[in-house]
């Protein structure tokens, strides 16, 4: 198992960022942005209720665009189902969790999220745990996944910053 921590800072209040995460418009726009890289990126479900905000996404990465080491274990396009959940908004610290699954994938990915208020700004912390069950190369693939997640989270956070500025 490998683990990595990622932090993004926003020049918006935690409440404003949470409202974006609870907005269907935000997720629709995010999927449009994802489609620039992965043409098949869809919202499978979005639930907003007293227990919080839950979103399930599906993305399909063509096998030909996977790193060579990943192509050795993935014989088809990679279908990734992502789930994100945020508890009801807390003015100090809103917690959540996330997971991703790949049918026939040789491992698992899960983690937790917290949105922390810092006056008129906030930060979003993600801690990700990845486990790959392939002898001899598991740690190499786990680290590759975590590196790619850093890039993904960075892009998502840039998107969030831009979306918040455009939808103030």
Beta strands, then each sheet from edge to edge (+ up, - down):
strand 1: 2-10
strand 2: 40-49
strand 3: 52-61
strand 4: 78-86
strand 5: 93-102
strand 6: 107-118
strand 7: 121-132
sheet 1: 1+ 7- 6+ 5- 4+ 3- 2+
end
